[in-house]
């Protein structure tokens, strides 16, 4: 009796190189980061905090594909979805796709995130 073996192609990237810049600021403040596609949005928030030497003092949210993702806090703002269980790979981004990371709701900081390229597994 022959044994059937299914081969599944790995289509999800191991990571991606992203370009983050703060909209509306001149001269441009920006950074280029390499992150794991397995990072949750919460992990990614902390990566941005470290890269820009911020102190995680302000409320924040991600605006991706028409939804707001944030960490619910007692007495805080309401978001479309909780950011804690959501991974970057869940969005199946394309190269040059971008989304917004709003940090400091009253300060108007709007870092824009663009996917520059994917890093294959292995």
N, C-alpha and C positions, 0 to 999 in steps of 0.2 A: 504494500500500500504506500503510495507516494504521499509525502507530507507537503502541504501548502504553506508557504511562508509569505507573509505580506511585507512588503518593503514600503516604508513611509518616508517620503522625501521631507527633509527639514526645510521648511520655507520661512520660518520665523528667524530673524537675525538674532545674533547673540547680543548685539549692542548697536548703538548709533552715535554718530558725531553730530552734535547740534550746535547751532549758533544762537546765542541769546543776546538781545540788545534792548535797551530801554528806549521806547518810543518817545519822541518829542523832546529829546535832550540833545543839545549841541554844545561841545563836541560829543560825538557818539560814545556812549559807554556800552561796552559789549564784552562778551567772552565766548570762547569755543570750548565745548566740553565733550567728553566721551563718556557715555553712560550705558549701563546694562539695560537691555530691553526687559529684563525681569524686575527692574525697579518699580516699586509702586509710585503713585503720584506723591505720596508723602515722602518717600525716599528722595525723589527727584526735587521736591521742595527743599530738602536739606542740602542737596548737592548745590543748588542755586544759591542758597544762603551762604554756604562756605565759599563758593567761587567769587561772590561779590562782597565778601567780608561783612555780611549783614548779620544781625543778631536775633532773628526770628521774633522780633518785637511786634510786628504788625499782622493783622488778619490777612489772609490771602485766599485766592481760588484760582483754579485753572478753567479756562473757557475753551472747550474742545468739542468740535462737531455739534455746536449749538447747545451744549449743556454746561452747567457750572459744577465743578468738582471741588469740594472743600472738606475740612474737618469740622463736623458739627460740634458746637460748644454751647453749653447751657447759657441761655440768654443772648447767644450770638446770632449771626445771620443764618438764613436757610439756604441750602444749596440743592441743586437738582439731584446730585448723587454724592455719596460718601467717597472721599478720595482714598481711604485706607486700603480697601481690597483691590483697587484698580491698578493694573500694571501698564507700563508704556506699550508693551507688545499687544495688549488687548485692542488697541486702536488701529492696528495694521496701517500705520502711516505710510505715505509715499515720500520719496525724495522731493524736497522743496515744499512739502506741506508745512503749514505753520499753525500755531495756536497761541493764545494769550495766557500769561501768568500775571494776574493782578496782585500786587503786593502793596499794602498800605492803602486801604480803600479811600481814606480822606486825603491822601497825598497825591493821588493820581499817577502813581508809578505803574507803568504798563510794560513789563518786559515781554517782548515778542520772542517766541521760540520757533526756530526753523530746523527741520530735519535736513542735514546736509548729505549724509551718506550712511549706509548700513554697514555693519561689521559682521561678516559671516561667522557662524559657529566654528569652533575648532581652533 
